[in-house]
Amino acid sequence: MAAGAASSTSGIFASICLLQSAMAATCGALMMFYLNEIAVVGHGQETARKLQGSTPHDQLLIQTSDSFAGFLLFAIGLLLFMVSFVKDRDFQAFFAKGCILLHGAMALWRLFFERRLEDLARVWPRQIVGDLVLGLSWVLFLVYSWREKYD
């Protein structure tokens, strides 16, 4: 394989990683610090109020849980940023396959569990589409890298 093809594949891998890193880190930071505002924008005023809990104990528990989820999402964004600089083609393919599995598992989780929640009934189809699009970006990377490998 030519050196240009290897750098082309690495460039695409880095671009996908950096794009998804920016999305994850931004969403994670917003979840940690502006959860109520983001919930109103994403779900509407009434649903956001329902998702906050009804008792002070529930509200604290839900807020702590959501902040921790935001922190984990921010950490995933940082991890994706670090991984974007890896040049090993075998690792890139392995990482892409793992990301496809994670996005697929998340879509299945939303399909089988989140759709049962009445308060999230309007949101889960959009989220499944988002999960599938993010997974598709990794599938396209694998197809492109396989095409470069076998040409």
Secondary structure, DSSP 8 states (H G I E B T S, - for coil): --HHHHHHHHHHHHHHHHHHHHHHHHHHHHHHH-HHHHHHHHH-HHHHHHHT-SSHHHHHHHHHHHHHHHHHHHHHHHHHHHHTT---HHHHHHHHHHHHHHHHHHHHHHHHTGGG-GGGTTTHHHHHHHHHHHHHHHHHHHHHHHHHHH-
